[in-house]
Amino acid sequence: MQPSVAQTVVNKPSAATADTVTVRGRVTDAQTKQGLPGVTVLVKGTALGVSTDTNGFYKLVVPSIRAVLTFNSVGYATVERKLDAKATGARVVNVALHPDTKALQEVVVTGGSPSQALMGSVSGVQSQAAHDRKQKRGGVSVQIQGISSMPRAPWYGRSESYATIQENSFHTARKEPLSTFSIDVDAASYSNVRRFLNDGQRPPRDAVRIEEMINYFTYDYPQPAANEPFSVTTELATCPWNPKHQLLQVGLQGKKVETSNLPAANLVFLVDVSGSMSGPDRLPLVQSALRLLVKVLRPQDRVSLVVYAGAAGVVLEPTPGTRRADILDAIDRLQAGGSTAGGEGLRLAYSTARKYFNKEGNNRVILATDGDFNVGEQSDAAMERLITEERESGVFLTVLGVGEGNLQDKKMELLADKGNGNYAYLDNLDEARRVLVRQFGGTLFTIAKDVKLQLEFNPARVQQYRLIGYENRALADEDFNNDRKDAGELGAGHTVTALYEIVPVGAPPVVDPLKYQANPAVAPASATADVMTVKLRYKEPQGSTSRLLERALRGTATPIVQASENLRFAAAVAQFGMLLRQSDYRGSATFETTAKLAEGARGKDAEGYRAEFVRLVKTAEAARRPTEDPESYGVR
């Protein structure tokens, strides 16, 4: 029996009639034969459609007379299937999609607004269904722009913004035994990298944040004890890209909480409706994403909607989750146009969240934007001050980034980092479903804040060490015990993974001994001695005083082929990130060995994300580097 699939586009037929046919089937990757999640299945020329579930299945009631279905997913060529004009009853239409370098997207842009001072307009061709909804809603028009083939522009000449990353280097354990950093549960970098690779291009180096790529995936760590918000798991194995070195994994597993048991949510949707959001991969995608979130709201949840363009305004006052039609109607009425008063919008959203603050619940602003703030606080320093002030209210922040060409990744990462929140990049509707539906608790419900790690390495076991990624999360050693120092947040059910490359005692050192200073010999310790001790500090979501956890690791390094699936897959993702960044530390890593390592550690992979990773690795080698021959892209 095929699983049911919820319709993701608002426009629906009122009931099945003699002129309708129920179509169901499965969409697969033509090469891997695996089901594709998040594929958009539409009745051509209408806004009627669904998205495939995690296994690629769909079910849709459509007009039977001359109906044409389109199957569209980012990175794949669109497929059309015409139904038999005489067909009745149920039909099975299975489709295999072939990878393509063009993105074919259905754009649903809605018009009509509660305040023309806030929003402009986006033109389109009005459908009959849109006309019907206009009559139903008392004059609010709904406009549809048809499917079109839109080759993605290369990133040359774009105004995309990424923070510069200076890759972590090796440190000598005898002189610098402590390594201190904040956790990071953001996963925006991976979905953004996927967007580039699906376009046949390698991403710019600074778009590759290795810790975010590793933490895009979940790992099979044990659940924490009843009195702790997360568990701590450590493992040591040989390093796959340098067999003379070792790879240390530190994993955190946030406590899983059933959605029904999560505290009530006071959510404020803050949507950028400026002119820069008028592209098909921006406001329409945001609207579809928020519709998915609305479907999982509970009666105790409250939702407000704030928008900003040339000004900011409240479109929807706090509304219970049971009034989904009212919330969806407010989302559907958004349209893009005007300049971007980002600072004003943030202030209004936080003010709204504070006004209806739930002391026993989860209070959060969900900002959806391309990050292109051009009115109000324009500098990163000004935005940082604003967010830092607002986070003291106890309101958390989730940032949903969209769009390409002028994606301000640097600014959105900063907002989430300083706003006690997380940052996700939505490259397609399935990613929106993953972030807002499948990871509802992890994305929107914080179980521990200001989570910091400090590792102390034993120089009798470790010569040098290097933290892989987390460059923008580094903390001074003294910050670990300073409860005023901000750090990352952990959501319900989230996993966090960190990897260290270690040069063990006895291996060739990466830094030569000093000539003019004493180099006291360090006697190697037995395998029963500690390799390191990891300490963690965290606070309750509304707490101000941190708690301390401490774990030690001892024993020998396991051969990489015998290591856990957790470590092997995380190592493969780290290798991939280093290859994309052309890291000086990538050693003997190749795309081929990376794919092989990941393939052997796929595990259960119920949702297919690890299989998709293997596909991306295999296609990355042929993808064009962003630094080679810009003129071949048509850039002058």
C-alpha positions as CSV (number, residue, x, y, z in Angstrom):
1,M,0.0,0.0,0.0
2,Q,1.5,3.3,-1.0
3,P,1.8,6.1,1.6
4,S,-0.5,9.0,1.3
5,V,1.0,12.3,0.2
6,A,-0.3,15.7,1.4
7,Q,-1.1,18.2,-1.3
8,T,1.4,21.1,-1.1
9,V,-0.3,23.6,-3.4
10,V,-3.3,25.4,-2.1
11,N,-5.5,25.2,-5.2
12,K,-7.6,22.0,-5.0
13,P,-10.7,20.7,-6.7
14,S,-13.8,20.8,-4.4
15,A,-14.5,17.1,-5.0
16,A,-13.8,14.3,-7.4
17,T,-16.2,14.1,-10.3
18,A,-16.8,12.1,-13.4
19,D,-14.3,14.4,-15.1
20,T,-11.5,13.6,-12.7
21,V,-9.0,10.7,-12.5
22,T,-6.9,9.6,-9.6
23,V,-3.2,9.3,-10.6
24,R,-0.6,7.7,-8.4
25,G,2.9,6.4,-9.0
26,R,6.5,6.7,-8.1
27,V,9.3,9.1,-9.3
28,T,12.8,7.6,-9.3
29,D,16.3,8.6,-10.3
30,A,16.9,7.0,-13.7
31,Q,20.5,6.1,-12.8
32,T,20.2,4.9,-9.2
33,K,16.6,3.6,-9.5
34,Q,15.9,5.1,-6.1
35,G,12.8,7.1,-5.2
36,L,13.2,10.8,-5.3
37,P,11.6,12.9,-2.5
38,G,10.3,16.4,-3.0
39,V,9.6,16.1,-6.8
40,T,6.9,18.6,-7.8
41,V,4.1,16.9,-9.7
42,L,1.8,19.4,-11.4
43,V,-1.2,19.5,-13.7
44,K,0.3,21.6,-16.5
45,G,-1.3,25.1,-16.8
46,T,-2.7,25.0,-13.2
47,A,-1.5,25.3,-9.7
48,L,-2.8,21.8,-8.8
49,G,-0.1,19.5,-7.6
50,V,1.7,17.6,-4.9
51,S,5.3,16.7,-3.9
52,T,6.5,13.1,-3.7
53,D,7.1,11.7,-0.3
54,T,10.4,10.4,1.1
55,N,10.3,7.3,-1.1
56,G,9.2,9.1,-4.2
57,F,5.5,8.2,-4.2
58,Y,2.7,10.6,-5.0
59,K,-1.1,10.6,-5.4
60,L,-3.1,13.3,-7.2
61,V,-6.7,13.8,-8.4
62,V,-6.6,15.6,-11.7
63,P,-9.0,16.5,-14.6
64,S,-9.0,13.5,-17.0
65,I,-9.6,15.4,-20.3
66,R,-6.4,16.3,-22.0
67,A,-4.5,16.6,-18.7
68,V,-0.7,16.7,-18.8
69,L,1.4,16.1,-15.7
70,T,4.8,17.7,-15.3
71,F,7.5,16.2,-13.0
72,N,10.0,18.7,-11.8
73,S,13.0,18.6,-9.4
74,V,16.0,20.7,-9.0
75,G,19.0,19.2,-10.9
76,Y,16.8,16.9,-13.1
77,A,15.2,17.4,-16.6
78,T,11.5,18.0,-16.4
79,V,9.3,15.2,-17.7
80,E,5.8,15.6,-19.1
81,R,3.2,12.8,-19.2
82,K,-0.1,13.2,-21.1
83,L,-3.1,11.3,-19.8
84,D,-5.5,9.4,-22.0
85,A,-8.5,11.8,-22.7
86,K,-10.8,8.8,-22.1
87,A,-9.2,7.6,-18.9
88,T,-11.4,7.2,-15.8
89,G,-10.9,5.7,-12.4
90,A,-7.3,5.2,-11.1
91,R,-4.1,5.5,-13.2
92,V,-0.5,4.6,-12.4
93,V,2.1,6.8,-13.8
94,N,5.7,6.0,-12.9
95,V,8.5,8.3,-14.0
96,A,12.3,8.2,-14.1
97,L,14.1,11.5,-14.0
98,H,17.5,12.1,-15.6
99,P,20.0,14.5,-14.1
100,D,20.3,17.8,-15.9
101,T,22.2,21.0,-15.5
102,K,19.1,23.2,-16.0
103,A,16.5,23.8,-13.2
104,L,12.9,23.7,-14.3
105,Q,10.6,25.1,-11.7
106,E,6.9,25.9,-11.3
107,V,6.4,29.4,-10.1
108,V,3.3,30.2,-8.1
109,V,3.2,34.0,-7.4
110,T,0.2,35.3,-5.5
111,G,-1.1,38.9,-5.6
112,G,-3.3,41.1,-3.5
113,S,-2.1,42.5,-0.2
114,P,-3.4,44.0,3.0
115,S,-1.2,47.0,2.4
116,Q,0.2,48.3,-0.9
117,A,2.6,50.4,1.1
118,L,4.4,47.2,2.1
119,M,4.4,45.3,-1.2
120,G,4.6,45.7,-4.9
121,S,3.5,43.2,-7.6
122,V,4.7,40.4,-9.8
123,S,2.9,39.9,-13.1
124,G,1.7,36.6,-14.4
125,V,-1.1,34.9,-16.3
126,Q,-4.2,34.4,-14.2
127,S,-5.7,30.9,-14.4
128,Q,-9.4,30.0,-14.1
129,A,-8.6,28.5,-10.7
130,A,-7.1,31.8,-9.6
131,H,-10.2,33.6,-10.8
132,D,-12.4,31.3,-8.7
133,R,-10.2,31.9,-5.6
134,K,-10.4,35.6,-6.2
135,Q,-14.2,35.5,-6.1
136,K,-14.1,33.3,-3.0
137,R,-11.7,35.6,-1.2
138,G,-13.5,38.8,-2.0
139,G,-11.3,40.3,-4.7
140,V,-7.8,38.9,-3.7
141,S,-6.2,37.9,-7.0
142,V,-4.0,34.9,-7.4
143,Q,-1.6,34.8,-10.4
144,I,0.2,31.9,-11.9
145,Q,3.3,32.0,-14.0
146,G,3.8,28.9,-16.1
147,I,6.7,26.5,-16.2
148,S,9.7,27.7,-18.0
149,S,13.2,26.4,-18.6
150,M,15.6,28.6,-16.7
151,P,19.3,27.9,-17.1
152,R,21.1,29.0,-13.9
153,A,23.6,31.8,-14.3
154,P,27.1,30.9,-13.2
155,W,28.2,32.4,-10.0
156,Y,30.6,34.7,-11.7
157,G,29.2,38.3,-11.8
158,R,26.8,37.5,-9.0
159,S,26.7,39.5,-5.8
160,E,26.5,36.5,-3.5
161,S,28.3,37.1,-0.3
162,Y,30.2,34.5,1.8
163,A,32.4,35.0,4.9
164,T,36.0,34.3,4.3
165,I,37.2,31.1,5.9
166,Q,40.8,30.6,7.1
167,E,41.1,26.9,7.4
168,N,42.2,25.5,10.8
169,S,45.8,24.4,11.0
170,F,47.6,22.0,13.3
171,H,48.4,22.9,16.9
172,T,51.0,21.2,19.1
173,A,49.4,19.5,22.0
174,R,52.3,20.2,24.4
175,K,52.1,23.9,23.9
176,E,48.4,24.3,23.1
177,P,46.5,21.4,24.8
178,L,43.1,23.1,24.7
179,S,40.7,23.4,21.7
180,T,37.5,25.4,22.4
181,F,34.6,26.1,20.1
182,S,30.8,26.5,19.9
183,I,28.6,23.9,18.4
184,D,26.9,24.5,15.1
185,V,23.7,22.9,13.9
186,D,23.3,24.9,10.8
187,A,23.1,22.9,7.6
188,A,22.8,25.8,5.0
189,S,26.2,25.2,3.4
190,Y,25.3,21.6,2.3
191,S,22.1,22.5,0.5
192,N,23.8,25.5,-1.1
193,V,26.7,23.4,-2.2
194,R,24.1,20.9,-3.6
195,R,22.5,23.8,-5.6
196,F,25.9,24.6,-7.3
197,L,26.7,21.0,-8.1
198,N,23.2,20.4,-9.5
199,D,23.9,23.3,-11.8
200,G,27.1,21.7,-13.0
201,Q,29.4,24.0,-11.1
202,R,31.6,23.6,-8.1
203,P,30.8,26.1,-5.3
204,P,33.2,28.9,-4.4
205,R,35.5,27.8,-1.6
206,D,34.1,30.0,1.1
207,A,30.6,28.6,0.5
208,V,31.9,25.3,1.8
209,R,31.6,25.1,5.5
210,I,32.7,21.6,6.3
211,E,31.0,21.4,9.8
212,E,27.7,22.4,8.2
213,M,28.1,19.7,5.6
214,I,28.8,17.1,8.2
215,N,25.9,18.2,10.4
216,Y,23.4,18.1,7.5
217,F,23.2,14.4,8.1
218,T,21.9,12.6,11.2
219,Y,24.0,9.9,13.0
220,D,23.1,6.9,15.1
221,Y,24.2,8.2,18.5
222,P,22.6,6.9,21.7
223,Q,19.8,8.8,23.4
224,P,20.8,10.7,26.5
225,A,20.2,9.8,30.0
226,A,16.9,11.0,31.5
227,N,18.4,13.9,33.3
228,E,20.5,15.3,30.4
229,P,19.4,17.1,27.2
230,F,22.0,15.2,25.1
231,S,24.5,12.3,25.1
232,V,28.2,12.5,24.2
233,T,29.9,9.9,22.0
234,T,33.6,9.7,21.1
235,E,35.5,7.4,18.7
236,L,39.0,7.1,17.3
237,A,40.1,5.6,14.0
238,T,42.8,5.8,11.4
239,C,42.4,8.8,9.1
240,P,41.3,7.9,5.6
241,W,43.1,10.6,3.8
242,N,46.4,10.2,5.8
243,P,46.8,6.7,7.3
244,K,49.7,7.9,9.5
245,H,47.2,10.2,11.3
246,Q,44.1,9.4,13.3
247,L,40.6,10.8,13.2
248,L,38.7,11.7,16.4
249,Q,34.9,12.0,16.3
250,V,32.9,13.7,19.0
251,G,29.1,13.3,18.6
252,L,26.2,14.9,20.5
253,Q,22.7,13.5,20.4
254,G,19.9,15.8,21.4
255,K,17.0,14.2,23.3
256,K,14.2,13.2,21.0
257,V,10.8,14.6,22.0
258,E,7.5,13.6,20.4
259,T,5.9,16.5,18.6
260,S,2.8,16.3,20.8
261,N,5.0,16.7,23.9
262,L,6.9,19.7,22.7
263,P,6.0,23.0,24.4
264,A,3.5,25.4,22.8
265,A,5.0,27.6,20.0
266,N,4.7,31.3,19.6
267,L,6.0,31.7,16.0
268,V,6.4,34.9,14.1
269,F,6.8,34.4,10.4
270,L,9.0,37.4,9.2
271,V,8.9,37.4,5.4
272,D,11.0,39.6,3.1
273,V,8.7,40.8,0.3
274,S,11.1,43.3,-1.3
275,G,11.7,43.4,-5.0
276,S,14.7,41.0,-4.7
277,M,12.4,38.3,-3.6
278,S,10.3,38.2,-6.8
279,G,12.3,35.4,-8.4
280,P,10.8,31.9,-8.8
281,D,13.2,30.4,-6.2
282,R,12.4,33.1,-3.6
283,L,9.0,34.3,-2.4
284,P,7.0,31.5,-4.1
285,L,9.3,28.9,-2.5
286,V,9.0,30.6,0.9
287,Q,5.2,30.5,0.6
288,S,5.2,26.8,-0.2
289,A,7.6,26.2,2.7
290,L,5.4,28.0,5.2
291,R,2.4,26.2,3.9
292,L,4.1,22.9,4.8
293,L,4.9,24.2,8.3
294,V,1.3,25.3,8.8
295,K,0.1,21.7,8.2
296,V,2.0,20.4,11.3
297,L,0.9,23.2,13.7
298,R,-1.0,22.1,16.8
299,P,-3.9,23.7,18.5
300,Q,-1.7,25.2,21.2
301,D,0.6,26.9,18.7
302,R,0.2,30.5,17.7
303,V,1.4,32.1,14.4
304,S,1.8,35.7,13.5
305,L,2.9,37.1,10.0
306,V,5.1,40.1,9.6
307,V,6.4,41.4,6.3
308,Y,8.9,44.0,5.2
309,A,9.8,45.8,2.0
310,G,9.8,49.6,1.9
311,A,8.2,49.4,5.3
312,A,7.3,46.7,7.8
313,G,3.8,45.7,8.9
314,V,1.8,43.0,10.7
315,V,-0.3,41.0,8.2
316,L,-1.6,38.4,10.6
317,E,-2.0,38.8,14.4
318,P,-1.4,35.7,16.5
319,T,-3.6,32.9,15.2
320,P,-4.2,29.4,16.7
321,G,-2.8,26.5,14.7
322,T,-6.4,25.2,14.3
323,R,-7.2,28.2,12.0
324,R,-5.1,27.0,9.2
325,A,-7.3,28.5,6.5
326,D,-6.7,32.0,7.9
327,I,-2.9,31.4,8.1
328,L,-2.7,30.0,4.6
329,D,-4.8,32.9,3.3
330,A,-2.4,35.4,4.8
331,I,0.6,33.5,3.3
332,D,-1.1,33.4,-0.2
333,R,-1.7,37.1,-0.2
334,L,2.0,38.0,-0.2
335,Q,3.7,39.5,-3.2
336,A,7.1,41.0,-3.8
337,G,8.2,44.6,-4.7
338,G,10.0,47.6,-3.2
339,S,13.2,48.1,-1.2
340,T,14.2,46.2,1.9
341,A,13.7,47.6,5.4
342,G,15.3,44.6,7.0
343,G,16.1,46.2,10.3
344,E,12.6,47.6,10.7
345,G,11.1,44.2,9.9
346,L,13.3,42.4,12.5
347,R,12.3,44.9,15.2
348,L,8.6,44.6,14.5
349,A,8.9,40.7,14.4
350,Y,10.7,40.6,17.8
351,S,8.2,43.2,19.2
352,T,5.3,41.0,18.1
353,A,7.0,37.9,19.6
354,R,7.5,39.7,22.9
355,K,4.0,41.0,23.0
356,Y,2.6,37.5,22.9
357,F,5.5,35.8,24.8
358,N,4.8,32.4,26.2
359,K,6.8,31.8,29.4
360,E,6.3,28.1,29.3
361,G,6.6,27.7,25.5
362,N,8.9,28.2,22.5
363,N,9.1,31.8,21.2
364,R,10.7,32.2,17.8
365,V,11.0,34.5,14.8
366,I,11.3,32.6,11.5
367,L,13.0,35.0,9.0
368,A,12.7,34.1,5.3
369,T,14.9,36.2,3.0
370,D,17.7,36.3,0.5
371,G,19.5,38.5,3.0
372,D,19.6,41.5,0.7
373,F,19.0,44.3,3.2
374,N,19.4,47.7,1.6
375,V,17.4,49.9,3.8
376,G,18.0,50.4,7.6
377,E,20.8,48.4,9.2
378,Q,23.1,47.7,6.2
379,S,26.4,46.9,7.9
380,D,27.0,43.5,9.5
381,A,28.1,45.2,12.7
382,A,24.8,47.1,12.9
383,M,22.7,44.0,12.2
384,E,24.8,42.1,14.8
385,R,24.1,44.8,17.5
386,L,20.4,44.7,16.7
387,I,20.1,40.9,16.9
388,T,22.3,40.7,20.0
389,E,20.0,43.2,21.8
390,E,16.9,41.3,20.7
391,R,18.0,37.8,21.7
392,E,18.1,38.9,25.4
393,S,14.3,38.8,25.3
394,G,14.3,35.0,25.2
395,V,13.0,34.9,21.6
396,F,15.0,32.6,19.3
397,L,15.7,33.0,15.6
398,T,15.4,30.7,12.6
399,V,16.7,32.0,9.3
400,L,15.5,30.5,6.0
401,G,17.7,31.6,3.1
402,V,16.5,31.4,-0.5
403,G,17.5,32.5,-4.0
404,E,20.6,32.7,-6.0
405,G,22.6,35.4,-7.8
406,N,22.5,37.8,-4.8
407,L,22.4,35.4,-1.9
408,Q,23.7,37.1,1.2
409,D,24.9,34.0,2.9
410,K,27.4,35.8,5.1
411,K,24.7,38.1,6.6
412,M,22.1,35.3,7.2
413,E,24.7,33.2,8.9
414,L,25.6,36.1,11.1
415,L,21.9,36.7,12.0
416,A,21.3,33.1,13.0
417,D,24.6,32.9,14.9
418,K,23.9,36.0,17.0
419,G,20.2,35.4,17.4
420,N,20.3,32.2,19.3
421,G,19.1,30.3,16.3
422,N,19.8,28.2,13.2
423,Y,20.2,28.9,9.5
424,A,19.0,26.7,6.6
425,Y,19.2,27.3,2.9
426,L,16.2,26.1,0.9
427,D,17.2,25.0,-2.6
428,N,14.0,23.2,-3.2
429,L,10.7,22.3,-1.7
430,D,11.9,19.0,-0.3
431,E,14.6,20.9,1.7
432,A,11.8,23.0,3.1
433,R,10.0,19.9,4.1
434,R,13.1,18.4,5.7
435,V,13.8,21.5,7.8
436,L,10.2,22.5,8.8
437,V,8.4,19.2,8.9
438,R,10.7,16.2,9.3
439,Q,12.9,18.2,11.7
440,F,10.1,20.2,13.2
441,G,11.4,19.8,16.8
442,G,15.1,20.2,16.0
443,T,14.6,23.3,13.9
444,L,12.1,25.1,16.0
445,F,12.5,23.9,19.6
446,T,15.7,24.5,21.5
447,I,16.6,22.1,24.3
448,A,20.0,23.6,25.2
449,K,21.6,26.9,24.5
450,D,25.1,28.3,24.6
451,V,26.6,24.8,24.1
452,K,30.4,24.9,24.1
453,L,33.0,22.2,23.8
454,Q,36.6,22.3,25.2
455,L,39.0,19.4,24.4
456,E,42.2,18.9,26.3
457,F,44.7,16.7,24.5
458,N,47.2,14.4,26.3
459,P,50.6,15.2,24.8
460,A,51.7,11.6,25.7
461,R,49.2,10.4,23.1
462,V,48.8,13.3,20.7
463,Q,51.6,15.3,19.0
464,Q,49.4,17.7,17.0
465,Y,45.7,18.1,16.3
466,R,43.5,20.0,13.9
467,L,39.8,20.7,14.2
468,I,38.1,20.2,10.9
469,G,35.7,23.1,10.2
470,Y,34.1,25.3,12.8
471,E,36.4,28.1,11.9
472,N,33.8,30.8,12.5
473,R,32.8,29.1,15.8
474,A,36.2,29.2,17.5
475,L,36.3,30.5,21.1
476,A,39.1,31.7,23.3
477,D,39.9,29.1,26.0
478,E,38.8,31.5,28.8
479,D,35.4,31.8,27.1
480,F,34.5,28.3,28.0
481,N,33.8,29.2,31.7
482,N,32.3,32.6,30.8
483,D,28.5,32.3,31.0
484,R,28.1,35.7,29.3
485,K,29.8,34.3,26.1
486,D,27.2,33.3,23.5
487,A,27.5,29.9,21.8
488,G,25.3,27.6,19.7
489,E,21.9,26.1,20.3
490,L,20.8,22.4,20.2
491,G,17.3,21.5,19.1
492,A,15.2,18.5,20.0
493,G,16.5,15.3,18.3
494,H,19.4,17.2,16.6
495,T,22.8,15.6,16.3
496,V,26.1,17.5,16.3
497,T,29.4,16.0,15.0
498,A,32.9,17.3,15.2
499,L,36.1,15.7,13.7
500,Y,39.7,16.2,14.7
501,E,42.7,15.1,12.6
502,I,45.3,13.9,15.1
503,V,49.1,13.3,14.6
504,P,49.8,10.6,17.2
505,V,53.0,10.3,19.2
506,G,55.5,8.4,17.1
507,A,54.2,9.6,13.7
508,P,56.2,12.1,11.6
509,P,55.4,15.5,13.0
510,V,53.7,18.1,10.8
511,V,55.8,20.9,12.6
512,D,59.6,20.4,13.0
513,P,61.1,20.7,16.5
514,L,62.3,24.2,17.5
515,K,66.0,25.0,17.1
516,Y,66.4,27.7,19.7
517,Q,64.0,26.5,22.4
518,A,64.1,23.4,24.5
519,N,62.2,20.4,23.1
520,P,61.7,18.1,26.1
521,A,61.0,14.6,25.0
522,V,57.5,13.3,25.8
523,A,57.4,9.7,26.8
524,P,54.7,7.9,24.8
525,A,51.9,6.6,27.0
526,S,50.2,3.2,26.8
527,A,46.9,2.7,25.0
528,T,45.2,2.7,28.4
529,A,46.1,6.4,28.9
530,D,43.6,9.1,27.9
531,V,43.8,10.5,24.4
532,M,41.9,13.5,25.4
533,T,39.1,14.8,27.7
534,V,36.1,16.7,26.3
535,K,34.2,19.1,28.5
536,L,30.8,20.6,27.6
537,R,28.9,23.5,29.0
538,Y,25.3,24.3,28.2
539,K,22.3,26.2,29.6
540,E,18.7,25.5,29.8
541,P,16.7,27.3,27.0
542,Q,15.7,30.1,29.4
543,G,18.5,29.6,31.9
544,S,21.5,31.9,32.6
545,T,23.8,29.5,34.5
546,S,25.7,26.8,32.6
547,R,26.0,23.1,33.5
548,L,29.2,21.0,33.0
549,L,29.6,17.6,31.4
550,E,33.0,15.8,31.1
551,R,34.0,12.7,29.2
552,A,37.5,11.1,28.5
553,L,38.6,8.9,25.6
554,R,41.3,6.2,25.8
555,G,42.3,3.2,23.7
556,T,43.9,2.6,20.3
557,A,42.6,3.8,17.0
558,T,40.4,1.4,15.1
559,P,41.3,0.8,11.4
560,I,39.0,3.0,9.3
561,V,37.4,0.0,7.6
562,Q,36.3,-1.3,11.0
563,A,35.1,2.1,12.3
564,S,31.4,2.8,12.9
565,E,29.1,3.9,10.1
566,N,28.9,7.2,12.0
567,L,32.6,7.9,11.8
568,R,33.1,6.6,8.2
569,F,30.2,8.6,6.7
570,A,31.2,11.8,8.6
571,A,34.8,11.3,7.4
572,A,33.6,11.0,3.8
573,V,31.6,14.2,4.1
574,A,34.7,16.0,5.5
575,Q,36.8,14.6,2.7
576,F,34.3,15.9,0.2
577,G,34.4,19.3,1.8
578,M,38.2,19.4,1.7
579,L,38.2,18.4,-2.0
580,L,35.7,21.1,-2.9
581,R,37.8,23.7,-0.9
582,Q,41.0,22.3,-2.5
583,S,42.3,22.1,1.1
584,D,46.0,21.9,1.8
585,Y,45.1,19.1,4.2
586,R,43.2,16.8,1.9
587,G,46.1,14.4,1.6
588,S,45.4,11.4,-0.6
589,A,41.7,12.0,-0.8
590,T,40.0,11.7,-4.2
591,F,36.4,12.0,-5.3
592,E,36.5,8.2,-6.1
593,T,37.7,7.2,-2.7
594,T,35.3,9.6,-1.0
595,A,32.3,8.1,-2.9
596,K,33.5,4.6,-2.0
597,L,33.9,5.5,1.7
598,A,30.4,7.1,1.8
599,E,28.8,4.2,-0.1
600,G,30.0,1.7,2.4
601,A,28.7,3.7,5.3
602,R,25.2,4.6,4.0
603,G,23.4,2.5,6.6
604,K,19.6,2.5,6.7
605,D,19.3,5.9,4.9
606,A,15.5,5.8,5.0
607,E,15.1,9.2,3.4
608,G,17.8,8.8,0.7
609,Y,20.0,11.8,1.7
610,R,23.1,9.7,2.0
611,A,22.5,8.1,-1.5
612,E,22.0,11.6,-2.8
613,F,25.4,12.6,-1.3
614,V,27.1,9.7,-3.1
615,R,25.6,11.0,-6.4
616,L,26.9,14.5,-5.7
617,V,30.4,13.2,-5.0
618,K,30.4,11.3,-8.3
619,T,29.3,14.3,-10.3
620,A,31.5,16.8,-8.6
621,E,34.7,15.8,-10.3
622,A,33.2,16.7,-13.7
623,A,31.7,20.0,-12.4
624,R,33.4,23.1,-13.6
625,R,35.6,24.9,-11.0
626,P,34.5,28.5,-10.3
627,T,38.1,29.7,-10.9
628,E,38.6,28.2,-14.4
629,D,38.0,30.2,-17.6
630,P,35.3,32.7,-16.5
631,E,34.8,33.7,-20.2
632,S,33.5,30.3,-21.0
633,Y,30.6,31.2,-18.8
634,G,29.8,34.3,-20.8
635,V,31.2,36.6,-18.1
636,R,33.4,39.4,-19.2
